[in-house]
Amino acid sequence: MSEIKLTSANFEEEVLKSNQPILVDFWAEWCGPCKMMGPILEQLAKEMENKPVKIGKCNIDENQDLAQKYDIMSIPAFKIFINGQVIEEWVGAQTLEGLKAKLEKFYN
Amino acid sequence: MAEQYDLIIIGGGPAGLTAGIYAGRRDLKTLIITKNIGGQAGSASWVENYPGFEKVNGFELMQKFQKQAENFGAQFKYEEISKVEKINKHFLVKTVTGNEYQSLALILAFGKTPSNLEVPGEKEFTGKGVAYCATCDGPLFKNKIVAVIGGGNSALESADYMSQIAQKVFLIHRRNEFRGEELLVERVKSNPKIELKLEKVVTEIKGDKFVKEIIIEDVNTKAKDSVKLDGIFIEIGYSVDASAINDLVNINEKNEITIDEQCQTSLPGVLAAGDVTNIKFKQIVISAAEGAKAALTAYKYIQDIKGTKEAIFDWGKK
């Protein structure tokens, strides 16, 4: 499984109605630290392949409605959604191991 | 049992990645533990002074460094370290997620991180109006009122950049003159959208769900004032977070690791390179070179403790 590309069109289906916890990375092309997270998210999605969690990325330039709805003021911004609700959120670059540890809480 | 390596490099910026290239070429079993690829250089929009590249995106350049290190066998773990210890002849590196790695030699190359203001409200409102990267978060403050804190080049550049996006920019600095380049200072001073507030320090950041105002204090009169705004960009420079290594090696008054010409720290087997050290200029090309030096010194050290035959170095016989 690779990261799911989230847009205004599929956000409801993939995130809000998801029956698994999903980590969403809000990012933009012009943000250096966001680009640095790219390979880390890719690796995370690979390592979480057989786990009951999903990984998604949402480009806030292309989906400004979502950026506004979720009050994105600093990127990269990460939010974990469960049953359509934001359960945990944080901003700024994260490590692979840090993200794994945060996700593991929700299925172990 | 912790995983064993010849060399562990902490940090994945220009210094750490270059050390990885050189260590890999010397066939050392090398692990690079880093929070990300590129460090400060990786978040630079454009790099125009790295030889061989006329103009390149910082992260793309750093990915090339990484690829090269990987090609020579360096392994990567994306983690944050919590503590480094010396146990007998080995070094034990512990990470915040509880993993442990062990090596014969160590290169510290974890660079610098943006300094915090350390005022009430700063932590609480990070990501809710408090930001540390104008090029990242600037576009999210379109037509808003923001303040930039600081007086160096990065603060001046941020204020200049934000004036193209925001409705109004306050530039707040604790001194009455700036430390930045003349041209930039003139540009900021003559910009009608930027209001200077000099000899003022921020004492508190307030708001509800988001930042709404900051309290500033005059450094001379101690008079307090409130500034209503939507965002605050903290650009007061970078510092070394030495908490994981400060009882292992000597550091100077700026928390920088003090090294000799061969990148050796006060503890044999521990080398350091790049912005984390007391080397004066903080540049990609310099950090890369320092990383190479550290790796070659580490190689020599590892040869010695392993009792391996004298090897031929890039600069000739030792």
Contacts between the chains, C-beta under 8 A, distances in Angstrom:
chain1	res1	chain2	res2	distance
A	28	B	136	7.9
A	28	B	139	7.4
A	30	B	45	7.6
A	30	B	135	6.8
A	30	B	136	7.7
A	30	B	139	6.8
A	31	B	133	7.5
A	31	B	135	7.2
A	31	B	136	4.1
A	31	B	137	7.8
A	32	B	42	6.5
A	32	B	43	3.1
A	32	B	44	6.4
A	32	B	45	6.4
A	32	B	58	6.3
A	32	B	59	6.1
A	32	B	133	7.6
A	32	B	135	6.8
A	32	B	136	6.7
A	33	B	36	7.8
A	33	B	42	7.9
A	33	B	43	5.0
A	33	B	133	6.6
A	33	B	136	6.0
A	34	B	136	7.0
A	35	B	42	7.8
A	35	B	59	4.7
A	36	B	36	4.7
A	36	B	37	6.1
A	36	B	38	5.6
A	36	B	42	4.9
A	36	B	43	6.4
A	36	B	59	5.7
A	37	B	36	7.4
A	39	B	37	6.7
A	39	B	63	7.8
A	40	B	36	6.8
A	40	B	78	5.8
A	43	B	78	7.3
A	60	B	140	7.9
A	67	B	140	7.5
A	71	B	128	7.5
A	71	B	209	7.6
A	71	B	210	7.5
A	72	B	140	6.6
A	73	B	127	6.1
A	73	B	128	6.0
A	73	B	129	6.0
A	73	B	131	7.3
A	73	B	137	6.6
A	73	B	140	5.4
A	73	B	141	7.7
A	73	B	210	7.0
A	73	B	231	7.2
A	74	B	126	7.1
A	74	B	127	4.1
A	74	B	128	7.8
A	74	B	130	7.9
A	74	B	131	5.1
A	74	B	136	7.2
A	74	B	137	4.8
A	74	B	140	7.4
A	75	B	136	5.8
A	75	B	137	6.4
A	75	B	140	7.4
A	77	B	127	6.5
A	90	B	127	7.4
A	91	B	126	6.4
A	91	B	127	3.3
A	92	B	126	7.6
A	92	B	127	7.4
A	92	B	132	7.9
A	93	B	35	6.8
A	93	B	36	5.6
A	95	B	35	4.9
A	95	B	36	7.3
A	95	B	78	5.0
A	95	B	79	5.4
A	95	B	80	5.2
A	96	B	77	7.9
A	96	B	78	3.4
A	96	B	79	7.1
A	97	B	77	7.3
A	97	B	78	6.2
A	97	B	79	4.2
A	97	B	80	7.5
A	97	B	95	6.5
A	97	B	96	7.7
A	97	B	97	4.3
A	97	B	99	6.9
A	98	B	79	7.5
A	98	B	80	6.6
A	98	B	96	7.1
A	98	B	97	6.6
A	100	B	97	7.5
A	101	B	97	5.0
